[in-house]
Structures are given as C-alpha cells and as structure tokens.
Amino acid sequence: MNSKLYVSSSPHLHSGITISKIMLDVIIALIPALVASVIIFGIRALIVILVTVLSCVTSEYISRKLMKRDNTIYDLSAVVTGILLAFNLPVSINLAIAAFGGIAAIVVVKQMFGGIGQNFVNPALAARIILVASFPTAMSTWSKPFTNTFSKADIITTATPLSKAVVGTYDKNYFDLFFGIRPGCMGEICAAALILGGIYLLIRKIITPTIPICYIGTVFILTLILGKDPIFHILSGGLLLGAIFMATDYTTSPLTFKGKVIFGIGCGILTVLIRLYGALPEGVSFSIILMNILVPHIEKLTITKPFGKGGKSIGKA
Amino acid sequence: MFLTGYFKSSSLPFRTRGGVKVPHEKSTALEKTVVMPAPKQVVITTLQHIGAPCVPVVKTGDSVKVGDIIADSDKFISAPIHSSVSGTISKISKIIMPDGAKVDAIYIESDGLGELSTKIKPPKLETKENLIKIARESGLVGLGGAGFPTHVKLNVSDDKKIDTLIINAAECEPYITSDNRAAIEDTSDVISGIITVKKMLKIDTAIIAVEDNKPHAIKMLQDAINTQKENINLVKLKSRYPQGAEKVLIKAASNRVVPIGKLPLDIGCIVMNIASIAFLSKYIRNGIPLIEKRITIAGSAIKKPQNVTALIGTPISEIIKFCGGYKTEPKKILMGGPMMGIALLDDTFPILKNTNAILALDENDAILPETQDCIRCGKCIESCPMGLMPTLIESNVNSKDLKELQKLDTMNCMECGCCSFICPSGRPLVQAIRLGKKLLKDNNISKP
C-alpha cells in the first residue's frame, strides 16, 4: 500500500441526505397543487409559475455572483420559493409584477441576509406582502374558476369566499372548497391537492406534523369557540397552503418540538384574530411573518432538555 | 415523529431518544471466525486502554513466553499488558497512537513456537475481591471499543447496590460483526461469565441486549438461557444507531436514565461488552490472559471481508494480507466502525486490545459531502440521543461563546456522530462539538 489516505475525525459515513434532495421532495409535494391550479385557472397559471421560478433562480444566481459568493442555484431552494410565491398570487397578476416579486423575495429577503438558512422571514410570504402593499388592486383581482383567463381582458372578477363571508354573502359549499372550485390565490384553493402534498412531505419525513397540526387545530378550536364555522375557515383562504408549506419552512420556524408547538399555536391565534376582527379578510401571511420574527425568542425559551439532566441516582444502600 | 418522547413506552425495548438509521453492511455476520497464525513480529503499545499508560517491565534482548507480563502500571485505572507471542524483545521505542498520543511500544520477534508461560494456570475464584483481582491480572479492558479496565468497573464500593448486569451485544455500528460472532461462537462462555459475575457481585438480574438485526445470535443466546434457571433476560433492541452506547443501552434495556455526570453504577447497573464477559469466563477456565482479539475486517477495499482472531500487536497490514489483501486502492483505513472509528495514517499500526474492526474504504466510500450552509432543518436535534442542539453548539463554537456552550450542555455529548451523519448540509457538527468540549476543558468549566 503506497497511496495516501484520507484522515478525518469520525463519523466517516453520511446519510446521503442533501439540501437539493429535500428541496426536490418539496417541489414534488407542490406538484398536486400546481396541477390543480392549472386545471382550475388554465394555462396562464403555469406561465405565472414559470415567470416567478425563473425570476427567483436568476435573482439568486446574479445576486450570489455580485456578492462574490458561491453559486447555490443547484440546491433548488430558489425554485421552491418561486413556486410558493406564484401560489400566493392571483392568476390574473401582471407578469412583470410577478417577476418583481421573485426579485424581492430572493434579493431583498433571502440573499441580503446571507442566503439559505439566514433569512428571518419566509421569502415568498414577505414578497407577497410587498406586492400586496405595492399593487393592492392587482393583488386582489380574483378570477372565477374555469374561465381560462389568458389575457387581462378575459378576467371575470369575483370575490373570494373569505371576503364574501366578511359581508355575509357566501353560501357554503364544502365540496367546492375542498376541491378548489373557488376564486383565490393560485396555489391555495385546492385543499385536496395541498393535503396530498402534505402527506407526501410527512411520509418522506421532510416536515414533522407538529406545526400544521398546532396551526390548523388552533384555528379549528378558536373559530368553534367564537361561534364560526371551523371547517369553512380551514378550507378557505390560504390556511392549508400556509400551514403545510409556509409555516413549516425550516429557516423561519423553531428548531425544537416545543418551539414548533408555540409557533403553530401563535400562527393559529393571529390568523383567527385577523380574519374575524382585522380589516383584512385573510391573515395567514401576516400571522406567519409575525411568528417568523418571534422565532429567535421562541428558540431561546425552548432549548431541549439533555438526556439525564436533573436525574437522580438510586441504589444507595 | 409528533410527540416522540412525550409518550413513555412501557414495554421492552424501552423508548430511547433520537438516533439514526445507518446501513448495516454486516455481510460478515454469518461466516465463521478464522484464526490467523502468529506474525513474525508483534508491536505492543503500552497504552491499550483508557487510563494511565503502562511502563515496560522487560528490556531489549529479554526473551518472553506467551502470557508473560511485559508492561504494567501501579495506577488504578490501568491494566497489565501481556506478550502475545513467545520470542525476543527486539526494541522498545515511542509510537504515535491513532489519537495522536506518543507512548512506548514493545517490539517482539516471534520464535514461531507460541510457547505458553509457565505462570499460566486457572485462577482461584471464591469472592468478589478474587474476581476483581482476576479481572486485573487477565489484562481485560472493555472490548466493545472504549477499553475501560474491567477490574475498575467491577470494583463497586459496598454502599452502591447493583441489581442489574447488562451485557452489551447491540453492535450498532455498521460493518462490525465481531460481537455477533462472539454471541454465536462463545455462547456458553457468555452465559457462564454472566453467572459468575452475577454470583460474585450479588446481582439479581442480567440482561443481554442485542439489536434485532442479529436473529442467529439471538436464537443461540435464547436457547442457552433456556437451558438454565438463572435470572437472565434477552432484550431485542431496535436496529438503530447508537443503541449500543452505554447510556442509551441502559435506557432501552431497563428504562433507567443515567444522570449527567454520574455513572451506570449510580443507578444500579453495570454494563459489560459480550466479548469481555466471554473472555472473562475463558480466563477463569484456562488462565490465558488477553493476548488475542476477534476483529471484523471489512470495507469496500478488502478482498475477503471476514472475522479474524488475531494476536494483539499484529500489524494491520499483516491482517489485511491474511484477508486476501486490498481489492482496490484503499483511501481510508479505520480502526473501529465508520461512525466512531479513528482514521489511520497508514496500515502499519498494530491492533490493540479494544480494536473490534479494521475497515478499508475505497475512494467512493472515503469521500464525505461538501459543507453547505445550515438550513435549520433541525434533523441534528431530532437525531441527538443526548438531547442536545448540535447546530446551535456549532455556531457557538465558531464564535467561541463559552457561556452559551455551557448552557447548551456541550459536555454531555458522547460524540456518536448522528448529527454529522444526518446533516443535509454536510456540516461537521460533532467535529465542532469536540472542539467545543476542548474549549470548555481548557477553560476549566467542563463540569455540568
């Protein structure tokens, strides 16, 4: 034997799990909702998604290059951000606005804070809020399902179930809500597809069910106590998209089990408060972003208890 | 999963925290151990255990027989070292241990006769004191890998009541099958060893803990237990790394938790490796001290992976030659398993008392993924059997924040490596924690 050996400290084995494999699983989990949005809103939905994904990936590439950091587009996290951003937009959105959203998400929210793992709020949600504040009309122009809007002229505008519920004009139809036959953001409407994606993420152990269960459970219990229809509140708006895909974002949610419980319950309370008592019909994005900001503090309070800490000896004769 | 650790399981094996699923790679499990003939030269280091190194009691030119003491120490945590061949001491010089320590090594040229020392005779065993003396004289140290002198472990002060003897046959490291072979080939020695220790230390219950990926060993042990009336139980552990780590094993087998900074005997347990207990029983029978060891030779660069019984001090290169040599160019040679083993600089180092495997890995297996930024997925925290937060410890090691390191109970890390194994960003987490432990030790704030 005369070859040189690698010498390193243990372990000498790796699980093979990589960031890009995790992100690929998230993308796969998003596909049912993506397909649903294309079926319900037509081919324009796909175009919006392509625009935001392209915008996110290009922004990531260029900003990393300008900041003289290594190229990270292959970790696929920018693709996930792009899809999630498109899911938070109405299908009729101006494509330039969609592209601007992608730039805001990646450059301002993600890369300026140091890139993957360093952003303190969810990039897609922060970008959505930037767009809602900058282009309020475009961000609240909802198309009717199955009208196949392609150009702006085709749009038949209508109100979302949640805004109808605020003024008391929504007549409940759980079937339509469950399968997404309703106006709303592209990715949030089809509950069935989102739940399917969530189950995939759970099976692949990409997420733990802690945050979604605590978030959705809190909304269920609170709306029930306050005399509203809990099933309507779970199926409408962006709750399922938010609870399954946005609140579980690794970077902006707590690391520990206890922290995740606090985070999920906090998101639930804020969402119900905004929906029922706030000026806005929907509050998922704001609730998650607010809880994102609290994560470092939640983390300080929820450090894990080491095995054997505070234990007592036995067997003293 | 959800609520893990909040529901306490009440059936065997008891629930343990964290851990990771590792590949088994135990292709050598079913093959009989092959005895390797004595090499021309053995190199016996004066540090074969955890504790104080021994001092050579022989000098160059002396002739020794198999079983003669060649190094000993008057320190408590130490164990005598015996010659594994008959022959002549050719030199005594410094050698660098795999962990970097520099100690004396005794080089013995074998005369090829393998003559036993005249001092060898079966020991007299009547009391607990006898047993402790015997354990020391046999040179036995923990054969599972840690190498803690057995006589120290058995020397329990009378105010501590020990009610459970746990035999560690978990063997949770990938590749290694030497304990599995010990369970299969030395079954009766294992059982008689357990009975002896139980009787001498007045222990009520013995538990043999085996991971459930060793059905053959489990069957052999269970059959042997069934033939006698002693209070010995077999616990099938889940195949999940690190089930064989002492504190994890105690929890899984007896549902007891060793408090931080305490020892198993503080909660009424003694844990012994299965190969150690089998050896002890053999020594009581024939009086031959610890001079040979069953070792798993495996890995992608080995031509004929198998278990080999080799004399202590045999150079690794000789053992690999005995196993058909290298199949491809080795790129990493490990003493021990891939999770906690030590990477060697070359293959000339001799095997030690506590060596349980030699692995030679090819280029493909030797390379680890490149490090990327932490994505805060929390997998390191989920996988930590000790309930620590590796990613936070790592960032505090990088910023040298001693106060925070202490708050995160850095010293409680047992360096099993689950965090580094699972990290999707390929971060060297346990490696950073080792630095953190050293930082705390250097600043004298390592006590919990």
Chai-1 contact restraints between the chains, C-beta under 6 A:
chainA,res_idxA,chainB,res_idxB,connection_type,confidence,min_distance_angstrom,max_distance_angstrom,comment,restraint_id
A,M1,B,D347,contact,1.0,0.0,6.0,A-B,restraint_1
A,S3,B,E329,contact,1.0,0.0,6.0,A-B,restraint_2
A,L5,B,K332,contact,1.0,0.0,6.0,A-B,restraint_3
A,L5,B,I333,contact,1.0,0.0,6.0,A-B,restraint_4
A,Y6,B,K331,contact,1.0,0.0,6.0,A-B,restraint_5
A,Y6,B,K332,contact,1.0,0.0,6.0,A-B,restraint_6
A,Y6,B,A366,contact,1.0,0.0,6.0,A-B,restraint_7
A,V7,B,A343,contact,1.0,0.0,6.0,A-B,restraint_8
A,S8,B,A343,contact,1.0,0.0,6.0,A-B,restraint_9
A,S9,B,Q431,contact,1.0,0.0,6.0,A-B,restraint_10
A,S10,B,M340,contact,1.0,0.0,6.0,A-B,restraint_11
A,S10,B,G341,contact,1.0,0.0,6.0,A-B,restraint_12
A,S10,B,G417,contact,1.0,0.0,6.0,A-B,restraint_13
A,P11,B,M339,contact,1.0,0.0,6.0,A-B,restraint_14
A,P11,B,G417,contact,1.0,0.0,6.0,A-B,restraint_15
A,P11,B,S420,contact,1.0,0.0,6.0,A-B,restraint_16
A,P11,B,F421,contact,1.0,0.0,6.0,A-B,restraint_17
A,H12,B,P338,contact,1.0,0.0,6.0,A-B,restraint_18
A,L13,B,P338,contact,1.0,0.0,6.0,A-B,restraint_19
A,H14,B,L368,contact,1.0,0.0,6.0,A-B,restraint_20
A,H14,B,P369,contact,1.0,0.0,6.0,A-B,restraint_21
A,H14,B,F421,contact,1.0,0.0,6.0,A-B,restraint_22
A,S15,B,F421,contact,1.0,0.0,6.0,A-B,restraint_23
A,S15,B,I422,contact,1.0,0.0,6.0,A-B,restraint_24
A,I17,B,P424,contact,1.0,0.0,6.0,A-B,restraint_25
A,T18,B,P424,contact,1.0,0.0,6.0,A-B,restraint_26
A,I19,B,Q372,contact,1.0,0.0,6.0,A-B,restraint_27
A,I19,B,I375,contact,1.0,0.0,6.0,A-B,restraint_28
A,I19,B,P424,contact,1.0,0.0,6.0,A-B,restraint_29
A,I19,B,S425,contact,1.0,0.0,6.0,A-B,restraint_30
A,I22,B,P424,contact,1.0,0.0,6.0,A-B,restraint_31
A,I116,B,D373,contact,1.0,0.0,6.0,A-B,restraint_32
A,I116,B,I375,contact,1.0,0.0,6.0,A-B,restraint_33
A,G117,B,D373,contact,1.0,0.0,6.0,A-B,restraint_34
A,G117,B,C374,contact,1.0,0.0,6.0,A-B,restraint_35
A,G117,B,I375,contact,1.0,0.0,6.0,A-B,restraint_36
A,G117,B,R376,contact,1.0,0.0,6.0,A-B,restraint_37
A,P209,B,F2,contact,1.0,0.0,6.0,A-B,restraint_38
A,T210,B,F2,contact,1.0,0.0,6.0,A-B,restraint_39
A,Y250,B,I375,contact,1.0,0.0,6.0,A-B,restraint_40
A,Y250,B,R376,contact,1.0,0.0,6.0,A-B,restraint_41
A,Y250,B,C377,contact,1.0,0.0,6.0,A-B,restraint_42
A,T251,B,R376,contact,1.0,0.0,6.0,A-B,restraint_43
A,L255,B,G378,contact,1.0,0.0,6.0,A-B,restraint_44
A,L255,B,I381,contact,1.0,0.0,6.0,A-B,restraint_45
A,T304,B,G387,contact,1.0,0.0,6.0,A-B,restraint_46
A,T304,B,M389,contact,1.0,0.0,6.0,A-B,restraint_47
A,K305,B,G387,contact,1.0,0.0,6.0,A-B,restraint_48
A,P306,B,M386,contact,1.0,0.0,6.0,A-B,restraint_49
A,P306,B,G387,contact,1.0,0.0,6.0,A-B,restraint_50
A,P306,B,L388,contact,1.0,0.0,6.0,A-B,restraint_51
A,P306,B,D409,contact,1.0,0.0,6.0,A-B,restraint_52
A,P306,B,N412,contact,1.0,0.0,6.0,A-B,restraint_53
A,F307,B,R17,contact,1.0,0.0,6.0,A-B,restraint_54
A,F307,B,M386,contact,1.0,0.0,6.0,A-B,restraint_55
A,F307,B,G387,contact,1.0,0.0,6.0,A-B,restraint_56
A,G308,B,V257,contact,1.0,0.0,6.0,A-B,restraint_57
A,G308,B,V258,contact,1.0,0.0,6.0,A-B,restraint_58
A,G308,B,P259,contact,1.0,0.0,6.0,A-B,restraint_59
A,G308,B,I260,contact,1.0,0.0,6.0,A-B,restraint_60
A,K309,B,I260,contact,1.0,0.0,6.0,A-B,restraint_61
A,G311,B,V257,contact,1.0,0.0,6.0,A-B,restraint_62
A,G311,B,P259,contact,1.0,0.0,6.0,A-B,restraint_63
A,S313,B,K262,contact,1.0,0.0,6.0,A-B,restraint_64
A,S313,B,D266,contact,1.0,0.0,6.0,A-B,restraint_65
A,I314,B,I267,contact,1.0,0.0,6.0,A-B,restraint_66
A,I314,B,G268,contact,1.0,0.0,6.0,A-B,restraint_67
A,G315,B,K160,contact,1.0,0.0,6.0,A-B,restraint_68
A,G315,B,K161,contact,1.0,0.0,6.0,A-B,restraint_69
A,G315,B,G268,contact,1.0,0.0,6.0,A-B,restraint_70
A,A317,B,D159,contact,1.0,0.0,6.0,A-B,restraint_71
A,A317,B,K161,contact,1.0,0.0,6.0,A-B,restraint_72
